[in-house]
C-alpha cells in the first residue's frame, strides 16, 4: 500500500480545511468551490487512512501490553483481540486500495466527447453514428445525462461530426480510455457485391473545465456568426444564429449551430473550446513527462487504433489490452463494462 501517497493526501486534506476557513477564499466563490470539491474528493481515502492508523496503533499497543503480561487467561484474550484487529486491518487495507485505485483529480468531472468519421466515406459516417448511439446507450444505463452540443450529418444519414457532454458519477473515469481510432469491418448496406469494408471513426474524450482551470483572454478570440444549414438548422435560415469561435494563439476552431439562439450557440461553443484548450495544455505537460506517460494504456496518441468491431465474426477486440468479446450486438447497445473494467485494472497494474 502506498503510505507516502496517503500521507500526502492527508496533508493536502488538512491544508484545504485551513484554506476554506480563510476570508480570502470564502470571498472568492470560484476558488471556494474548487477547494470544496477537492476536499470532498479526498475525504474518503483520508477517513479510511485515519481509521487504518488507529487500528494499527491498537495492534501495537496490544502487543506491547501482552508482552509484559504472563497471565494465561489475559494472553488468550489478547490473542483473540489481536486476531480481530488484524482482520479489521486487512479489511481496511482493501478499502484503501480500492479508494486509491479510483483516486483521480478528474474522477468527478464532466466530459465532452467528439466523434468524427475517418476513412471509409459514407460508411465511416454511419459507423460514427453507431458509436454515438453506443455511448448514449451506455450513459443511459448508468443514469448519466447526455447533452448534445453540436452535430452535422451527411446525406446517407451518417455523422460528419458530433460533440456531446456527459455528466454523471464516474463518467470520466470509465470513458477516459475511449480516445483514439475505432475500426469497423462489415458489409456496407450500399455494397451490392457483399464485400467486407474497413472503415474508421475517431473519438476524443475531453475533461470539461471549470472557470478556474484556465483563463481565456477576449482579445485572443475571433467570433464569427453565420446562418445555420443542413438537418436541424433549416428553421434558422433567416438569422445568423450559428457561431464559429477561433482561438487565435492556438488556431483552435469550434463551431456550433444546433440552437436557435446565437447566445446559446456561443455558450456551447465556448464550453467546447475551453475543453480543447485544457486538453492541449495537458498534452504539452504530459509530453514533458514522457517517462510517466509509459504507465498509460496505449501510447495516448489520438491516431492510435484502439478497438476493432468485426461484424462477420460478431467480435470486438481492444488492441491495447488484448481483450476480445463475441457480444458485438450487446456492446453496440451500450454493454461496455467488460472492456472498461479490464482497462481500469490494466491501468492500475501498470502503475505498480
N, C-alpha and C positions, 0 to 999 in steps of 0.2 A: 504494500500500500504506500502511496506517495505522501509521506508525512510532511516533507518540505513544502509540497504544494498545498496541503491542508493548512499548514501554519501560515502560509502567505494569504490564503483565503480568509482565515480567521483575522489576521492583522488588517486586511482590507475592510472586512466587515466592521471592525471597531472604528476604523478611520471614517467610514461612511456614516456611522452613528453620530460621530462627533461633528462631521461636516453638516449633516442635516439639522443640527441644533444651532448652527451659526446664523446670525442675522443676514449675512450677505447671500448665503444660499437660499434661505427662506424667501428673500426678496426677489430672487431670480427663479421664476416659475419653471422655465425650461431646464435649468440646471438642477433644481429641486426634483423635478420629475425624473430626470435621468439618474440621479443618485438614488432616489427611492426605488426605482426599478432594479438597479444593480444590487441594492441591499436585499430586495425581495428574492432575486435570483440566487444570492449567496446564502440565504437563510437556512435552507435545508441541509447542505453539506456542513455548515458551521455548527448547527444544532446537533447533528449526528456526531460530529467530531468532538464536541464538548462532552456528550454522553459517553463516547468511547474512552476519552481520557479519564472520566470519572470511574468507569468500570475498571480500567487498567490500574488506577490508583488503589481501588478497593482490593484488587488481587494482590498487589504489592504489600499493602498493609496487612492483609490476612496472612501472607507468607511470613512476614516479619514476626507477627504475634504468635503464629503456630510454631515457629522455630524456637520460641522462648518457653513454650508450654510442654509439659511432659505428661499431663493428664490424658489418659487413653480416651475417655468419653469426649473431651474437648477436641482432641485430634481428629476423631471420627466426624464430629460435627463440622469442623473446619474443612475436612476433606470433601464433604458433601457440598458445602457452601462454595468451595473452590471450583468444583465441577460445574455448579450452576453459573458461577460468574464467567468461567471460561466459555460456556455455551452462549451466554449473553454477549461476550466479547466477539465471538466468531460471527454471531448474527449481525452485530453492529458493523463488523468489517465488511460483510456482504452488502449491507445497506450503503455504506460509504463508497464502496467500489462502484455500485450502481449509480450513485449520485455523481461521482466524479466522471463516470462514463458519459453522462448527459450534460456535464458542466460545459457550457459554451457561451461565450459572450453574446452570441446571436441567437441562442436557442429559443428565446421567446419572441423573436422579431417576426414581423410580417414580411412577405416576399413578393417580388414581381417576377413573373415568368414570361419569357418571349419565345415564340416558336416560329420558325421560318422554314419553308421548303428549301431543299438543296438540289442535288442532281436528280433528274427524272421527270422534268416537265410537269404536266397536269397531275400525273400520278404522285409526284412528290408533294404537291399541294393537298391532295386527298389524304395522304399519309399524315401530313401535318395536322389536318383536321381530326384524324383518328387519335393522334397524340393529345390534342387539346381536349377531346371528349374523355380520353382515358384519365387525364389529370383531374378534370372536373368531377368525374365519377368517383375517383379516389377521395377527393376533398369532401364530397357529399357523404361518403361512407364514414369519414372521420368527423363529420359535423362541422367542418370548416366553412368559411364564407369565401366565395369566389366572386370577384368584381371584374367584369370585362372592362378594359381600358381603351383598347384600340384594336381594330381588325379590318383587314381588306381581303377580298375574296377574288378568285379567278372565275372564268366563265364556266368551268367544269364543276363548280361548287366546292372546290378546294380552297385552301387558305394561302394567301400571299404572305401574310404576316398577322400574328395575333399576339396581343400583350394583355395580361390579366394579373390581378393581385390575388393572393391567398392569405387569409387571416385565420389563425386558429392555433391552439396549443400544439407544439411540436411540428408545425408546418415547415419551418426552415430546417430543423434537424432531420426530417425524413425526406425532404425533397432536394437538399443541397447537392447531392451527388448526381443530379439529373442533367447538369450542364454537359453538353457535348453533342456528338453526331449520333443520331439513331438511324438505323438502316432497316429497310423492309425488303423482303424478297417475296413477290407474289405475281399472279397473273392479273394485269390491269383489266378493269371492266371493259375498256375500249379496245383490248387486244384480240383481234379476230383469230390469230394463229394459236392463241393459248400459250404463248411463250412467257416464261418467268422473267420479270424485270426486277432490277435492283434500283431502288430509289432511296433518297436520304432526306432527313429534316434535322435542323439544329435546334437545340434547346439551350436557353440561358436562364439561370436562376440567380436573381439579384436580391440582396437584402434591401428592404425599403428603409431609407434613412429617416432619422428624426431630425428636427431643425438644428439640433446642436452638433450633429455629426459632421457637417461641413457647411461652409458659408459660400454662397454664390453671389458674386457682385452683379448688380443690374447692368453695369457697363460692359460686362462680358457676354451679354445675351443679345441676339438679334431675333426679334419676334415678327413673323410674317403671318398674315391671315389670307385665306382664300376660300373659295366655295367648295363645299364637300361634293363628292361624286361617288358613283357606284352604289351597290346594295347598302342600305342603311343610311345613305346620305341623300337620297332623292328628294326628301321633303325639305332639304336645306339649301336648295339651289339658289334661292333669291337673296341670301345673305352670306357674307364672308365669315362663316362661323368656324371653319376649320383653322387650326393653329399649327404652325411649324416653328419650333424653337431651335436655334443654333447656338451652341456654346463655343464662342469664338476661340478661346485659348486651346481647346482640345479638338475642335471640329466636330464634336458630337452633335447629331441632329435627331430631334424627336418630333413626330407629327401626330396629331390627334384630331379626328373629325366625327367621332361617333355621337357626340352630344349635340343638341340643338343650340345650346348656349356657347358662345365664344369663350365666356369666362370659365365654364365647366371644362371645356376642351383644354384651355390654357392650364387650369389647375391639374388636370390629369397628366398633361404633357410635362409639367414641371416635376411631378412625382416620379415619372419615368426617368427624366433627365437626372434628377438627384441620385436615383439608384444607380444609373450608369456611371456617373462621376465618382460615386463612392466605390464602385467596383473597380474602376480604373486606378483609383488611389490604392486600393488594397492589393491589386495585382502588382503595382510598382513596388510596394513594400515587400510583398512575398518574393518577388524576383531578387531582392537584395538578400533574402534569406533562403537561397536555393537549397541549402543543406536541409533546412527544415521542411521544405516542400516535398522531400522524398518520403515523408511519412503519409502523404496524402494518397487517396485511392486514385490510381491513374496518374497521368502527368499533370492534370489540371488544365491541359490545353483544350480550348474550346473546339478545336478541329479534330480532336481525338474521337475515334469510333468507339462508342461505349456499349451499344447494345444492338443486337440483330433480331428482327421479328420475321421468322421464316414461316410463311403460310402453308406451303405444301406439306411440311413436316409438323405443323402445329407447334412449333418450337420457338422459344425466346431464350437468347443467351446473353448474359452480361459478360463482356470480354475482360473486364478489369479483375473480376474475382472468379472467373470460370464457373459460374453457376448457370445451369440450364433448367428451364421449366418447359413441360409439354402442355401447359394450360394456357395456350395463347388466347383463346376466347375470353377466359376469366380475367386475364391480365388486361386485355383491352377494355374490359368492363370496370377496371379500376382495382383489381385484386393484386396489388403491388407489394404487399408487406413481405413476401418471401425474399424479394430482392433487396428491399430497404433494410430488413433485419440483417441480412448477410453483409451488406455494405457497411452498416454501422459496426458490426462485430469485427470485420476486417480492418476498419479504420482504427478501432480501439487496440486491436492486437498489434498493428503497425507502430503504435506509439510506445509500446512497451520495450 
